[in-house]
Amino acid sequence: MIFRRIKSLDAILETSKQQPLHRSLGAVQLTLLGVGAIIGTGIFVLTSAAAQKAGPGMMWSFVIAAAICAVAALCYAELASMVPVSGSAYTYSYAVMGEVTAWMVGWALVLEYAVAGSAVSVGWSGYFMGLLESAMGLRVPWWAASGPGWSFVDGLPVADFSHGVVNIPAIAVVMVITGLLMRGTTESARVNAALVVIKVIALVAFIGLTLPIMNGAHFEPFKPNGWFGEGHSGFGVVGAAASIFFAYVVFDAVSTAAEETKNPQKNVPIGLLGSLAICSVFYLLVAAGSIGAIGAQPVHLVAGDMLQPGSAPFNEACALPANVETLVCSNDALAHVLRAIGYQRAGDLLGLAANLALPSVILMMLFGQTRIFFVMARDGLLPERLANIHPTWKTPHLVTLITGLLVAVAAAFLPVGQLADISNSGTLFAFFMVAVSVLVLRLRDPGRHRPFRVPLVWLVAPAAGIGCVGLFVNLPIESQLVLPIWGVLGLLLYFAFGYRNSHVGRGLKPE
């Protein structure tokens, strides 16, 4: 019976010893990896998309997303400290819920990591092109500056190529980061640490320039689309929270680095919770500065309508002269704010910092995705060749290259806001399963040593699960539909390959 295929925690720990990854990451490096993943995606990239959905109320969106992520992070910390190996939610589900559920979680994580990496790549592209135009007077040809706009007509996706065809800069940055990750984890972490410093300095400067000139009138109306978008899925304060939630997948990504971490029982929880605490403060301060400086009201074609960021009607509204300079229509939101209030040079420098620092977010997303694929291949659910370790670089080089190519394709043709929403459908499912796994393990194996224990677990874990479900149902309806469609494709692949080649199904034991 496939539902009896459960890989015990002891077997998982033993399997990880067969093709071990080099343990090179400490608590500081993990926290920096976490900060590198969080700071960037939500602040640099999604500020404008969140404003289109919630207006100034996006400040509450950041709070809601952070609160749900905090309780989910506690669940991750307990499981990661018990099972310090690569695989994250996939690995935990294998031990608790069985092989089919584990496969579905691992398959959903493709949406979480790969699509999120694509989203940040598109965001980096926006800052790159903004810097070229502002500082050097150069423009990327319109057809190479972005992918098409996408709308849904009668339930079918329709592309609008009038504003772009393919995002060439996004492709370029993905492939550079892929090459870096193929060379080695330690080298990647060192580069990331330097980028995090640049990013933090830039955001501190932004806060220092914008908060003193805050205009209270820019915060009204505070919730132009209400809490839930007045019947329009994906809008309002909660809809914006569902979109920006993917900025916090760092908790999952840090836990995937457990097998490459020194003293993981101690350092993984520090990396998970420490990065959240640091970054939540930045989110609120930067959001307040952006709103207070130039406002953050949504744009419309017709008064009262709600336009999804990245859609063809949204692009049309942003082309109107009255909307061109608004926050929601900017591709480089924070740099745009500084330029709009008279700090042209500071805006260019912040754009430069984003160009240097956002790749650290892409790096973290690709890092997490490759490690998920690596462990699934090591379990026989994907071709085992993908788990081969390069003799010199000591990294899963083949799966890293394949992941990079897939991420580049998505970044080339999809807008950042829609990529974020698609990513979240996988993220929220994985986080929900982690919360369930914590409770099941507390009942099934209460005596197992837990270096980190979730406090008030019967309140915290259900809160994480309910929060994830609540955000999922507030995604745009087309993003909600991605998960079940993607899941069906995943099941077909599982029964075509994984079911017959699974090490657990074949009775193979760790050597």
C-alpha positions in Angstrom: 0.0 0.0 0.0 1.5 3.4 -1.0 0.0 5.0 2.1 2.1 2.7 4.3 5.3 3.9 2.7 6.7 5.9 5.6 10.4 6.6 5.9 11.2 6.7 9.6 13.2 9.5 11.1 16.1 7.1 11.9 16.1 5.9 8.3 16.2 9.5 7.0 19.1 10.4 9.2 20.9 7.3 8.0 20.2 8.0 4.3 21.7 11.5 4.6 25.1 9.9 5.6 25.4 8.0 2.2 26.0 11.2 0.1 26.7 13.8 2.8 26.9 17.4 2.0 29.7 19.4 3.5 28.8 21.0 6.9 30.1 24.6 6.6 27.3 26.9 7.8 27.1 28.4 11.3 24.4 30.4 13.1 25.6 33.7 11.8 25.7 32.5 8.2 22.3 30.9 8.5 20.8 34.1 9.9 22.4 36.1 7.1 21.0 33.7 4.6 17.6 34.3 6.1 18.0 38.0 6.2 19.2 37.9 2.6 16.1 36.0 1.5 13.6 38.1 3.4 15.0 41.6 2.9 14.6 42.1 -0.8 11.6 40.2 -2.0 8.9 42.0 0.0 10.6 45.4 0.4 12.3 46.0 -2.9 10.1 44.0 -5.2 6.5 43.7 -3.9 5.9 47.0 -2.2 4.2 48.4 -5.3 2.1 45.2 -5.9 1.0 45.2 -2.2 0.0 48.9 -2.5 -2.2 48.1 -5.6 -4.0 45.5 -3.6 -4.3 47.2 -0.2 -3.2 50.8 -0.5 -1.6 52.1 2.8 -3.3 49.2 4.5 -0.4 47.1 3.3 1.3 47.9 6.6 -1.3 45.6 8.2 -0.5 43.1 5.4 3.1 42.9 6.5 2.0 42.4 10.1 -0.4 39.6 9.2 2.1 37.8 7.0 4.8 38.1 9.7 2.5 36.8 12.5 1.5 33.7 10.5 5.1 33.1 9.4 6.3 33.3 13.0 4.1 30.5 14.2 5.0 28.4 11.1 8.7 29.1 11.8 8.4 27.7 15.3 7.0 24.4 13.8 9.9 24.4 11.3 12.4 24.9 14.0 11.2 21.9 16.0 11.3 19.6 13.0 14.6 20.9 11.6 16.3 20.5 15.0 15.0 16.8 15.1 15.9 16.0 11.5 18.9 18.1 10.5 19.0 17.0 6.9 18.2 18.6 3.5 14.6 18.3 2.3 12.6 20.6 4.7 8.8 20.0 4.5 9.3 17.2 2.0 11.5 15.3 4.5 9.3 15.9 7.4 6.1 14.8 5.5 7.9 11.6 4.5 8.5 10.6 8.1 5.1 11.5 9.3 2.5 11.4 6.6 4.0 8.9 4.1 5.5 8.9 0.6 2.5 10.2 -1.4 2.0 13.2 0.8 5.8 13.8 0.8 5.9 13.7 -2.9 3.0 16.2 -3.1 4.7 18.5 -0.7 8.0 18.3 -2.6 6.2 19.0 -5.8 4.5 22.0 -4.2 7.9 23.3 -3.1 8.7 23.7 -6.8 6.1 26.4 -6.9 7.5 27.9 -3.6 11.2 28.1 -4.5 11.5 28.1 -8.3 8.6 30.5 -9.0 9.7 32.8 -6.1 13.2 32.9 -7.6 11.6 33.9 -10.9 9.6 36.6 -9.2 12.7 38.2 -7.6 14.6 38.0 -10.8 11.9 40.0 -12.5 12.0 42.5 -9.6 15.8 42.8 -10.0 15.3 43.4 -13.7 13.0 46.4 -12.9 15.7 48.0 -10.7 18.4 47.3 -13.2 16.5 49.1 -16.0 15.5 51.9 -13.7 19.1 52.5 -12.8 20.2 52.4 -16.4 17.7 55.0 -17.4 18.1 57.3 -14.4 21.9 57.3 -14.1 23.0 56.7 -17.7 20.1 57.7 -19.9 19.9 54.2 -21.4 16.8 52.2 -22.1 16.5 48.4 -22.7 14.4 47.9 -25.8 10.7 47.6 -24.8 10.4 44.0 -26.2 13.4 42.8 -24.0 12.4 44.8 -20.9 9.6 42.6 -19.6 7.4 39.6 -20.4 3.8 40.0 -21.6 0.9 41.0 -19.5 -1.5 38.2 -18.6 -5.2 38.3 -18.1 -7.9 35.6 -17.9 -10.7 35.6 -20.4 -13.4 32.9 -19.9 -11.0 31.2 -17.6 -8.2 31.0 -20.1 -4.9 32.9 -19.9 -4.4 35.5 -22.6 -1.1 37.2 -23.2 -0.7 40.9 -24.1 2.6 41.6 -25.9 2.1 45.3 -26.3 4.3 46.2 -23.3 6.9 43.5 -23.6 7.9 40.1 -25.0 10.7 38.6 -23.0 12.6 39.8 -19.9 16.3 39.5 -21.0 17.9 41.0 -17.8 15.9 38.6 -15.6 17.3 35.6 -17.6 20.8 36.9 -17.2 20.8 37.3 -13.5 19.3 33.8 -12.9 22.0 32.2 -14.9 24.8 34.1 -13.1 23.4 33.0 -9.7 23.1 29.4 -11.0 26.8 29.3 -11.9 27.7 30.6 -8.5 25.6 27.9 -6.7 27.2 25.2 -8.8 30.6 26.3 -7.6 29.9 25.8 -3.9 27.8 26.5 -0.8 30.5 28.1 1.3 31.4 30.5 -1.5 27.8 31.4 -2.0 27.2 32.1 1.7 30.3 34.5 1.7 29.0 36.4 -1.2 25.5 36.6 0.3 26.9 38.0 3.6 28.5 40.9 1.7 25.3 41.5 -0.2 23.2 41.6 3.0 25.4 44.3 4.4 24.9 46.4 1.3 21.1 45.8 1.4 20.8 46.8 5.1 22.8 50.0 4.6 20.6 51.0 1.7 17.3 50.4 3.6 18.6 52.3 6.7 19.4 55.2 4.4 15.9 55.0 2.8 14.2 55.0 6.2 16.3 58.0 7.3 15.4 60.0 4.2 11.6 59.2 4.1 10.4 59.0 7.7 11.2 62.7 8.5 9.0 64.0 5.6 6.0 61.7 6.2 2.7 63.2 5.2 -0.3 61.9 7.2 -2.7 62.7 4.4 -1.0 60.0 2.3 -2.4 57.4 4.6 -6.0 58.2 3.8 -8.0 56.3 2.8 -6.0 53.7 4.7 -7.9 50.6 3.4 -9.3 51.6 -0.1 -10.0 48.0 -0.9 -11.1 47.0 2.6 -9.9 43.9 4.5 -10.9 41.3 1.9 -11.4 43.2 -1.4 -15.2 43.4 -1.2 -15.7 40.1 -3.0 -12.7 40.4 -5.4 -10.3 37.6 -4.6 -6.7 38.5 -4.0 -7.4 42.1 -2.9 -7.7 44.0 0.3 -5.4 43.9 3.3 -5.6 40.1 3.7 -5.2 39.6 -0.1 -2.0 41.7 0.0 -0.8 39.7 2.9 -1.3 36.5 0.9 0.8 38.0 -1.9 3.8 39.2 0.2 3.9 36.0 2.3 6.3 34.4 -0.2 8.9 36.9 1.0 9.1 34.8 4.2 9.8 31.4 2.7 13.3 31.9 4.2 12.1 29.8 7.1 11.7 26.8 4.7 14.9 27.7 2.9 17.0 27.9 6.0 15.8 24.6 7.2 16.8 23.0 3.9 20.3 24.0 4.7 20.3 21.9 7.9 22.4 19.1 6.4 25.1 21.7 5.6 25.0 23.3 9.0 27.4 22.9 11.9 25.5 22.1 15.2 22.1 22.2 13.4 20.1 21.5 16.6 21.2 24.9 17.9 21.9 26.9 14.8 18.8 26.2 12.7 16.3 27.6 15.2 18.6 30.6 15.6 18.7 31.2 11.9 14.9 30.7 11.5 13.7 33.0 14.3 16.5 35.5 14.3 16.1 36.5 10.6 12.3 37.0 11.1 12.8 39.3 14.1 15.3 41.5 12.2 13.4 41.7 9.0 9.9 42.4 10.3 11.1 45.7 11.7 12.6 46.7 8.3 9.3 45.8 6.5 7.2 48.1 8.7 9.6 51.1 8.7 10.2 51.0 4.9 6.5 50.6 4.2 5.7 53.6 6.4 8.4 55.6 4.7 7.1 54.7 1.2 3.5 55.6 2.0 4.3 58.7 3.9 6.5 60.1 1.2 4.4 59.8 -2.0 1.3 57.8 -1.1 0.3 54.3 -2.1 -3.3 54.4 -3.5 -4.3 51.8 -6.2 -4.8 52.9 -9.8 -8.0 52.2 -11.8 -9.3 52.4 -15.3 -12.8 53.0 -14.1 -13.5 54.4 -10.6 -13.8 51.6 -8.1 -12.5 48.7 -10.2 -9.7 46.5 -8.9 -6.8 45.6 -11.3 -4.5 42.8 -10.6 -0.8 43.9 -10.7 0.8 42.6 -13.9 -2.4 42.2 -15.8 -3.1 43.8 -19.2 -5.7 46.2 -17.8 -3.3 47.2 -15.0 -0.6 47.9 -17.6 -3.1 50.0 -19.5 -4.0 52.0 -16.4 -0.3 52.6 -15.6 0.3 54.0 -19.0 -2.2 56.9 -18.3 -0.3 60.2 -17.7 -1.9 60.6 -14.3 -0.6 57.2 -13.1 2.9 57.0 -14.5 4.6 58.4 -11.4 2.6 56.5 -8.8 4.2 54.0 -6.4 2.0 51.1 -7.6 3.1 51.6 -11.3 6.9 51.7 -10.5 9.1 48.8 -11.3 11.8 49.9 -8.8 9.5 51.1 -6.0 12.0 52.3 -3.3 14.4 54.0 -5.8 11.3 55.6 -7.4 10.2 57.0 -4.0 13.6 58.7 -3.4 13.7 60.2 -6.9 10.1 61.5 -6.5 11.0 63.4 -3.3 14.0 65.0 -4.8 16.8 62.6 -3.9 17.9 61.7 -7.4 21.4 60.5 -6.6 20.2 58.7 -3.5 17.6 56.9 -5.6 20.3 55.8 -8.1 22.5 54.6 -5.2 19.6 52.6 -3.8 18.9 51.2 -7.2 22.5 50.2 -7.4 22.3 48.5 -4.0 19.2 46.6 -5.1 21.0 45.5 -8.2 23.9 44.2 -6.1 21.8 42.8 -3.3 18.6 41.2 -4.8 20.7 38.4 -6.3 21.2 37.1 -2.7 17.4 36.5 -2.6 17.5 34.6 -5.9 20.5 32.7 -4.6 18.5 31.6 -1.5 15.5 30.5 -3.6 17.6 28.5 -6.0 19.5 27.0 -3.1 16.4 25.7 -1.5 14.9 24.3 -4.7 18.1 22.4 -5.6 18.3 20.8 -2.2 14.6 19.7 -2.4 15.3 18.0 -5.8 18.6 16.6 -4.4 16.8 14.7 -1.5 13.9 13.5 -3.7 16.5 12.1 -6.1 18.4 10.5 -3.3 15.1 8.8 -2.2 14.6 7.4 -5.8 11.5 9.6 -6.5 13.4 11.4 -9.1 16.2 10.1 -11.3 19.1 9.3 -8.9 21.6 10.9 -11.3 20.3 14.3 -10.1 21.7 13.5 -6.7 25.3 13.2 -8.0 27.8 15.4 -6.2 30.5 17.2 -8.3 33.9 15.8 -7.4 35.5 19.2 -7.0 32.7 21.6 -6.1 30.9 19.2 -3.7 27.5 20.4 -4.8 24.6 18.8 -6.7 25.7 20.6 -9.9 23.3 18.9 -12.4 20.1 19.6 -10.5 21.3 23.1 -9.9 21.7 23.7 -13.6 18.3 22.3 -14.5 16.6 24.4 -11.8 18.3 27.5 -13.0 17.1 27.0 -16.5 13.5 26.5 -15.4 13.6 29.6 -13.2 15.0 31.6 -16.1 12.1 30.6 -18.4 9.5 31.6 -15.9 11.2 34.9 -15.2 11.4 35.6 -19.0 7.6 35.6 -19.6 5.7 36.3 -16.3 5.2 39.5 -14.2 6.4 39.7 -10.6 3.0 40.0 -8.9 1.5 37.0 -10.6 4.7 35.0 -10.0 4.4 35.8 -6.3 0.8 34.6 -6.0 1.6 31.4 -7.9 4.5 30.8 -5.6 2.4 31.2 -2.5 0.0 28.5 -3.5 2.8 26.0 -3.0 4.3 27.8 0.0 1.1 27.8 2.0 0.5 24.1 1.3 4.0 23.2 2.5 3.7 25.3 5.6 0.3 23.8 6.5 1.8 20.3 6.2 4.6 21.2 8.5 2.2 22.4 11.2 0.2 19.1 10.9 3.4 17.0 11.0 4.5 18.6 14.3 1.2 17.6 16.0 1.2 14.1 14.5 4.8 13.5 15.7 4.0 14.8 19.2 1.3 12.0 19.3 3.2 9.3 17.5 6.7 9.7 18.9 6.4 11.8 22.1 9.6 10.4 23.6 12.0 11.4 20.8 14.6 14.0 21.7 13.6 17.5 20.5 16.4 20.0 20.9 13.9 22.7 20.1 10.2 22.4 21.2 7.4 24.5 20.0 5.9 26.3 23.1 2.2 25.9 23.5 2.2 23.5 20.6 -1.5 22.8 20.6 -2.1 26.5 20.1 0.8 27.5 17.9 0.6 24.6 15.4 -3.1 24.9 14.7 -2.7 28.7 14.5 -0.1 28.2 11.8 -2.3 25.8 9.9 -5.4 27.9 10.1 -3.4 31.0 9.1 -2.0 29.3 6.0 -5.5 28.2 4.9 -6.8 31.7 5.5 -4.2 33.3 3.3 -4.6 30.6 0.6 -8.3 31.4 0.1 -7.4 35.1 -0.2 -5.1 34.5 -3.2 -6.5 35.4 -6.6 -8.7 32.6 -7.8 -6.4 31.7 -10.7 -3.5 31.3 -8.3 -5.6 29.1 -6.0 -6.3 26.8 -9.0 -2.7 26.4 -9.9 -2.1 24.2 -6.8 -4.6 21.4 -7.6 -3.7 21.5 -11.4 0.0 21.3 -10.5 -0.8 18.5 -8.0 -2.5 16.4 -10.6 0.6 16.7 -12.9 2.7 15.8 -10.0 0.7 12.6 -9.2 1.0 11.5 -12.8 4.8 11.9 -12.6 4.9 10.1 -9.3 3.0 7.0 -10.6 5.0 7.1 -13.9 8.4 7.1 -12.2 8.6 7.6 -8.4 6.2 4.8 -7.4 8.3 2.2 -9.2 11.8 3.6 -8.3 11.2 4.7 -4.7 13.8 3.3 -2.3 11.2 2.8 0.4 8.9 1.0 -2.0 11.7 -1.3 -3.2 12.7 -2.1 0.3 16.2 -0.6 0.0 17.9 0.2 3.3 20.6 2.8 3.9 24.0 1.2 3.6 
